[in-house]
C-alpha cells in the first residue's frame, strides 16, 4: 500500500488496503481498517477504527459521504459485494454480503444485517438488532416488512455492479488501475452484462413481470 495523506495510522494501528481496492483521495481511512480486493470507498467517506477493526470485504462499495466507525468492542464488517449508499452511518454494526443499505440509513452498535437484504432509505437499525437474510427492513426503528425474492436480489446486484464499475473509472482518472482484471460480485462470479447493462430499465425488461409494481426507492411492492 502506498502512503497517502488520507490514510492515517493512529495509536500504532495502520490501515491495510489491497492494491486492487479504490479509495478516493477525498476519503479518510484511519486506524485499523482492512479494505480487501476490489473494494471501493467513494468521495468524502470517513472510516475510523481507533478502538476496534473495520473490515471492508471483497468488492464491497461504500458510496459518498458515509461515516463508518468501530467503537470499542464492536467491530464493523461490510460484507462481500455489499453496497452502502450515500450518507449512511455504520457505528459498530455488520452488513452481510450482497446487501444494499439505502441512502441516509443508520446502523447502530452490534446490529447485524444478513446477506442479500435491503435496508430502506433513512431507516434506523437499532443496537443489537438481527436481520435475517433476504429481508426488506423499513423505518425508524427498522422493522422487517417482507422477504426478498430472486428478482429483488438481482436488483441489488445490478445496483452494486453499476457503482463498482464507476469506481474502476474513477481510479483510472487518478492514474491508478484498481480492480484490474477483477469482476464484480461474490467470489469469482461475473454478473451477466447482457442482463445488467443499462439497469434498471434493461434489467426490468429482462426480468419482465417479476419487477411489476416495485417501488425502486424502497424496493417495496405496491399493492
C-alpha positions, 0 to 999 in steps of 0.5 A, a space after each residue: 500500500 502506498 502512503 497517502 495523506 488520507 490514510 492515517 495510522 493512529 495509536 500504532 494501528 495502520 490501515 491495510 488496503 489491497 492494491 486492487 481496492 479504490 479509495 478516493 483521495 477525498 476519503 479518510 481511512 484511519 486506524 485499523 481498517 482492512 479494505 480487501 480486493 476490489 473494494 471501493 470507498 467513494 468521495 468524502 467517506 470517513 472510516 475510523 477504527 481507533 478502538 476496534 477493526 473495520 473490515 471492508 470485504 471483497 468488492 464491497 462499495 461504500 458510496 459518498 459521504 458515509 461515516 463508518 466507525 468501530 467503537 470499542 468492542 464492536 467491530 464493523 464488517 461490510 460484507 462481500 459485494 455489499 453496497 452502502 449508499 450515500 450518507 449512511 452511518 455504520 457505528 459498530 454494526 455488520 452488513 452481510 454480503 450482497 446487501 444494499 443499505 439505502 441512502 441516509 440509513 443508520 446502523 447502530 452498535 452490534 446490529 447485524 444485517 444478513 446477506 442479500 437484504 435491503 435496508 430502506 432509505 433513512 431507516 434506523 437499525 437499532 443496537 443489537 438488532 438481527 436481520 435475517 437474510 433476504 429481508 426488506 427492513 423499513 423505518 425508524 426503528 427498522 422493522 422487517 416488512 417482507 422477504 426478498 425474492 430472486 428478482 429483488 436480489 438481482 436488483 441489488 446486484 445490478 445496483 452494486 455492479 453499476 457503482 463498482 464499475 464507476 469506481 474502476 473509472 474513477 481510479 483510472 482518472 487518478 492514474 491508478 488501475 484498481 480492480 484490474 482484471 477483477 469482476 464484480 460480485 461474490 467470489 469469482 462470479 461475473 454478473 451477466 452484462 447482457 442482463 445488467 447493462 443499462 439497469 434498471 430499465 434493461 434489467 426490468 425488461 429482462 426480468 419482465 413481470 417479476 419487477 411489476 409494481 416495485 417501488 425502486 426507492 424502497 424496493 417495496 411492492 405496491 399493492 
